[in-house]
Amino acid sequence: MLHTWLDGAVPVFFEHHVVLWKDRQLNIGIRSMKGAFKRMVAGMPIFLTGAQGPGEIAFSRDGAGHLFPLHLLPSTSVLVREHQFLAATGNLEYTFNRVKGITNMMFASPGFSSIGLKTGIFGGGGNMVWNRFTGPGRVEVQSMYMHLPTS
């Protein structure tokens, strides 16, 4: 879980389904993303949710994992696998890259972390999409573990 205090100066943005709770006085709104048509084609959201303080807010995904805070300096970027960023400060530039060519054919799928015969050219119909965050700002990434059933 990411639990943070917003001071009112810098908002945060996130996918709406990762909010656990928030203080009543926090303002929640919509952040429209640039390149709406390209985002729709790539299966990416065209709107993200944002929160403006002061107040507290908490985020988490439905899976287990660790949180990794990344502090980006001006003009530095990081690529984060699709649907793994938890929340980011509103001063970050947020775009995406779609992997093209043979790499996408071999490794594309929403379940990229469990590559097998059911993914890629043997049955995956997804895209390999990376979210790009460019600083200055902070982004929280949550790892998720997939426990396969055993017999």
Secondary structure, DSSP 8 states (H G I E B T S, - for coil): -EEEEE-SSS-EEE-GGGEEEE-TT-EEEEEE-S-HHHHHHTT--SEEEEEESSEEEEE--SS---EEEEEE-TT-EEEEETT-EEEEETTSEEEEEE--THHHHHH-STTGGG-STTSGGGT-----EEEEEESSEEEEEE---------
